[in-house]
Amino acid sequence: MVSLPLMQSPVLEFSENVPLAPFVSFRVGGPARWFCAPGSPEQFAQAQTFARDRNLPCFLLGNGSNLVISDRGFPGLVIHTANYGSIRWEAARAVAQCGALLWDAVDQSVSRGLAGMENLAGIPGTLGGGTWINAGAFDQELKDVILEVYSLRNDGSVVRRSNSECEFSYRKSIFCGLDEWILETTLELKAGGDAIALTAQSADIVRRRQDRQPLHLPNAGSMFKRPPGNYAGALIEAAGLKGFRMGNVGISDKHANFTVNLGGATAQEIWDLTSEVILRVRAHSGITLEREPIFVGEFLPWPREKLEI
Ligand SMILES: Cc1cc2nc3c(=O)[nH]c(=O)nc-3n(C[C@H](O)[C@H](O)[C@H](O)COP(=O)(O)OP(=O)(O)OC[C@H]3O[C@@H](n4cnc5c(N)ncnc54)[C@H](O)[C@@H]3O)c2cc1C
């Protein structure tokens, strides 16, 4: 058990019935019953106390780029991490607060000639959300550069975990199964790289994303995890579902593993379409796809007989 330096912090403000769709890349979802945005470890602790006193469930909201929030919203306290987002560098190490954006960490690392996360350019999440799910792309994962992680337990203590103690694997970490809030992630990169070459590499990755992904429509990145030895996009395409749509939600005709909001979609429509995709891909290939974004709150089961195509 360790402590992060706690400073005197102003009293945290809590707002009621805050719409969440603007905070989520899919642009769907209802309101948070309560909402706050702590700016220090002490304020995160204040949020814990607020929720405990009222017996509220809690949900950590990073940049909302891997989320589908129910149309009914979230009936507890949403803790938005955007106000706790600085990155402190010391040589090849950086201590990133959970609300820091991954693309800022990538930009700052490549411009310092530090290698190891240049291929993560363009992932629109925070360090907290990225650590939680071990974000990755183009043969790099955040776990490759994480030295240690500090998180807040619900008894108010702060725990430090080394990289191996975080039990990272493909789109997973120990935090996915724990009720802990990631506060800070320490990164350790490889010094001595060529800043110009690394910057060009990360710019090239961003271009490749723009070429391949339907970034003009609201989405949450890859909709399904990569099944062992296969690709979700290829399986969806093979099942004839590229361009498939139901209501205001569709499978992108640019990239079959992107589900997009075609305008005015509901969270329930995203649930329904992805349920149907899972059924059809299973019928076609025998492989059961697993959704990658986190679905928060209540969703109705998919009544397949309602399908009109
Ligand atoms: C266009 C696009 C492209 C994408 N490309 C990729 C890609 O190449 N690779 C990839 O891995 N992902 C990709 N994603 C998905 C997403 O950007 C990543 O998963 C990212 O790490 C999510 O971070 P976030 O801050 O947005 O988390 P959120 O979506 O806000 O939250 C996701 C989960 O993390 C939890 N969480 C967030 N912060 C904390 C915290 N401080 N402590 C504890 N739990 C926390 C939340 O409670 C939630 O369960 C993409 C998304 C989009 C929209």
The ligand as an ORCA input file, in Angstrom:
! r2SCAN-3c Opt
* xyz 0 1
  C     -12.238      5.815    -33.788
  C     -11.777      4.920    -32.660
  C     -10.640      4.151    -32.834
  C     -10.203      3.303    -31.800
  N      -9.073      2.559    -32.000
  C      -8.640      1.756    -31.011
  C      -7.461      0.968    -31.182
  O      -6.804      1.004    -32.209
  N      -7.061      0.181    -30.140
  C      -7.756      0.130    -28.963
  O      -7.329     -0.600    -28.052
  N      -8.877      0.850    -28.782
  C      -9.333      1.662    -29.757
  N     -10.472      2.401    -29.574
  C     -11.252      2.251    -28.331
  C     -10.864      3.240    -27.202
  O     -10.315      4.439    -27.728
  C      -9.875      2.604    -26.233
  O     -10.392      1.413    -25.674
  C      -9.529      3.569    -25.087
  O      -8.525      2.972    -24.311
  C     -10.729      3.886    -24.190
  O     -10.346      4.930    -23.315
  P     -11.419      5.976    -22.767
  O     -10.722      6.955    -21.899
  O     -12.182      6.567    -23.891
  O     -12.320      5.029    -21.889
  P     -13.917      5.088    -21.708
  O     -14.554      4.726    -22.996
  O     -14.310      6.363    -21.089
  O     -14.110      3.898    -20.666
  C     -13.853      2.551    -21.055
  C     -13.761      1.682    -19.792
  O     -12.615      2.085    -19.034
  C     -13.015      2.372    -17.700
  N     -12.168      3.453    -17.202
  C     -11.896      4.630    -17.797
  N     -11.061      5.357    -17.020
  C     -10.833      4.623    -15.914
  C     -10.062      4.828    -14.727
  N      -9.373      5.947    -14.532
  N     -10.059      3.850    -13.800
  C     -10.761      2.705    -13.974
  N     -11.499      2.454    -15.062
  C     -11.539      3.411    -16.019
  C     -14.471      2.833    -17.829
  O     -15.158      2.728    -16.583
  C     -14.971      1.858    -18.871
  O     -15.298      0.622    -18.283
  C     -10.928      3.255    -30.580
  C     -12.066      4.042    -30.415
  C     -12.495      4.871    -31.451
  C     -13.725      5.720    -31.248
*
